């Protein structure tokens, strides 16, 4: 056994659930993931079934189609991520429509991949999604970042007696600035010479302090304050 295989066997496999209403496609995706060493803990063919089974098996990554019977994929994503913010959702869809991409991200999806992606691209996307990296089919990442900027340019509603903004540490602010620039957690770790897990911890701490729920809200917060331009 090679060193790489030994390292892979030492770590717990990523627990994945596949949701798609086309049985042949769903089974093929599940088979490819399982053959690559991932732990496919469940599959589902409609939105309601997806919600029930995901809550029962608690996967690390949900590979989710958007066009589902019974309950649409964006609603599935919103419900499950709302119930468990640690869940990562990778949308795997035939649609590259901008509205679908943005709606999925706003619902809590970590990444968005088109079904035209190769098996190797899918495997890489699932592994990166599992550690919190945003993964998008080429061309879609710029779209999402552009939407962040558009939202940030809109005036935020004023609230009476708004509480004082929480204080972030210098390192948390530094990580937040790099997140706003669109860097992945791996790139941030390399830039700051810290571990990937440390980057994740800083992001989670920052989300907690700011009372935000996901990376979408975090990036908007940072861009509103001009951190992406520093």
Secondary structure, DSSP 4 states (H G I P E B T S, - for coil): --HHHHHHHHSPPPEEEEE-S-HHHHHHHHHHHHHTT-EEEEEESSHHHHHHHHHHH--SEEEE-S--SSS-HHHHHHHHHHH-TT-EEEEEES---HHHHHHHHHTT-SEEEETTS-HHHHHHHHHHHHTT---B-TTHHHHHHHHHHHHHHSPPPP-TTPPPPPPPPHHHHHHHHHHHTT--HHHHHHHHT--HHHHHHHHHHHHHHHT--SHHHHHHHHHHTTGGG-
